[in-house]
């Protein structure tokens, strides 16, 4: 009887550990990898061309509101340069705060601001990058998409990019998905 009881306890412990490991894996899979997002943003900065007048001085990178990406972008800004220019990270709370920025990152929690941001930056050389899928259809220049297997990709709204007087490299276009 005692042997049978210890086998039952052993099975219960194994099942509990498997369930616990599974919950850690699914929780980890649901966490956003902001290092990957930051790497993409850095490459967007490298492979999008701003007009000559905006190609001097510091490169101003803005994030609207509080987002976990701020920490990663700050590390990027202190370690890297864009075409010899310092990267300066600016936290913005309103659309008006983005004035003078080269790239504005719109986190999920602020995605409702994309339309207002699009209007505020109309005809200005600003790259709007949305964290949430579908924002490129709503006025962002680029927006992230998570595909099956948690693969991070991005949509490109070439019309918006051109309206903002920006040029996107064909290399970058080949990596994303063009949307209308």
Beta strands, then each sheet from edge to edge (+ up, - down):
strand 1: 48-49
strand 2: 59-64
strand 3: 81-82
strand 4: 85-92
strand 5: 103-106
strand 6: 127-130
strand 7: 142-147
strand 8: 151-156
strand 9: 167-168
strand 10: 177-178
sheet 1: 1+ 9-
sheet 2: 3+ 4- 2- 5- 6- 7- 8+ 10+
end
